[in-house]
Amino acid sequence: MKDILAQETPVWRHLEATARRILESYGYDEIRLPLLEATSLFERSIGDVTDIVEKEMYSFIDRNGDSLTLRPEGTAGCVRAGLEHGLLHNQVQRWWYAGAMFRHEKPQQGRYRQFHQIGAEAFGLAGPDIDAEMILLTARLWRELGIDAVRLELNSLGTPASRAAYRERLHAYFSAHRAALDADCQRRLERNPLRILDSKNPALAELIAAAPTMESTLDTDSRAHFQALQAMLAAAGVEFVLNPRLVRGLDYYTRTVFEWTTTALGAQGTVCAGGRYDGLVAQFGGRPTPAVGFAMGIERLISLLGQVGPGQGCDVYLIAVGDPAVLAALALAERLRTALPDLRLTTHCGGGGIKAQFKRADRSGAAIALVLGDDELGAGTVTAKFLRREAAQETLAQQHLEVQLPSLLARARG
Ligand code: HAM
C-alpha cells in the first residue's frame, strides 16, 4: 500500500480531472459505492477459481458474524447497487466511479495491495456500439493525457454456451497434456480450464500457444457482434490487435473483452481492461440485462505519465511580524480568500523573525511575499516583494489589495 505524497498529487489530480471531464462528456454519471461488500458478492461474480477469489481478497468476519471483503474491483458493487435500487430493469445506465481497490497480491512495480481504479459500466445496451464507445472514450483519454505507448488487444469470449463448448475443447486438449501442467494448472483443468491460458509459467508457454482458440467455437451472434465492433473501431481510426488468448482474470465476461497494454512498465503492462458481462445481472436475480465496462489502473497510468513535479505550493505567502500584525494578517487573509477564491494564500504560522519567515516564504513556492509589520499596520498598507524575480518592493494599500493582487501576481510570475 503506497502513500501518495504531496509532490505526486498534482499528477493524480490532473489525471482524475481529465478522466472525469471525458467520462461526463460522453454522458456517464458518477456513482460512489461502499469499500466493503459481502464476500459472497465477489465469490459469485468474479468466480471461485480465479486468483482474486482464491488468494487475493481481504476478507474478515465482522461483529455480526458476516463475512465482508474490501472490494477488489468495482463491477460487482455496481451490479449489486443497480439491483438494490431498481435502476437496471428496462433502463439504460452509464456510470463511472473512482476509488481504492484491494487485492492481496505480491507487491511489485505497478502492482499494489491498495490501488486505485477509474472505471465505467453501462447497463441495458446489447450492441457493439456501446463496446466501441467505451473503447473510443479510453482512446480519447490517452490522447488527451499524451500517452501513446499503449496498444489495444481484443477478443471475444462468446456466449455462456459457446464458452462451455470451448471449455470442453480446452479440457480435452490440456487433459492430453496433464503431466506437463504445474499443480496450479492441474487444479484449474478440472474447475476452469480457461484459466490455464492465463498462466504466467514460462514452462507452459508453448503448450498454451498451441491450445485451440475460442474462435473455433464462437457462436454466430457473438461472431457478428465481434466483427461489427471491429468495423466500428476501424471506422473510428482506433487500431487494435486481435488476441485469441485474452481471457481476463475474472469469470463474468461474455463476448467482447479488451485490454490496453504497454511494454513501458515491465510485467504489469495492462493499464486498462474490461469487457461485456451480459449474464451477471441475471445471475444476481435481476432480469437479463446486457452490460459492459472497463477499469483503468491509476498507479500504472501515473507511471506512464512519469512527471512527478514539485508540489503546487501557493501563490502568495503572508508574513506578519509582531502580535498586532499577526491578528491583522489573519483577518486580511480571510478577506482575500473570500474575494479571490482561486488564490492560493498561505499565512505564516509559528512566529519567528522576518528573516526566518522569508525563508519559509521562499520554500513555499509562492511568487509573492506580503509583509505586515508595525509600520504597515500603522499606515494601512502591506509591502509586496517578488520572490522569483528581481524587482523593487512595492507598497500597497490594504484596502484595495484584492483588486491589485491578481495583476501583481501576473507581474511577479513574469
Ligand atoms: P482488472 O483487469 O482486474 O479488471 O483490473 C483493471 C485494471 O486495474 C488493471 O488493468 C490494472 O491496470 C489495474 N490493477 C489491477 N490490479 C492491480 C494492482 N494490484 N495494482 C495496481 N493496479 C492494478 C477489473 O477490475 C474489472 N472490474 C474491469 C471491468 C469493469 N470489467 C467490466 N467492467
Boltz pocket constraint, residues with backbone or C-beta under 6 A from the ligand:
constraints:
  - pocket:
      binder: B
      contacts: [[A, 72], [A, 73], [A, 74], [A, 75], [A, 103], [A, 105], [A, 110], [A, 111], [A, 112], [A, 113], [A, 114], [A, 115], [A, 116], [A, 117], [A, 119], [A, 120], [A, 121], [A, 249], [A, 250], [A, 270], [A, 271], [A, 272], [A, 273], [A, 274], [A, 275], [A, 276], [A, 292], [A, 293], [A, 294], [A, 295], [A, 296], [A, 297], [A, 298], [A, 299], [A, 300]]
      max_distance: 6.0
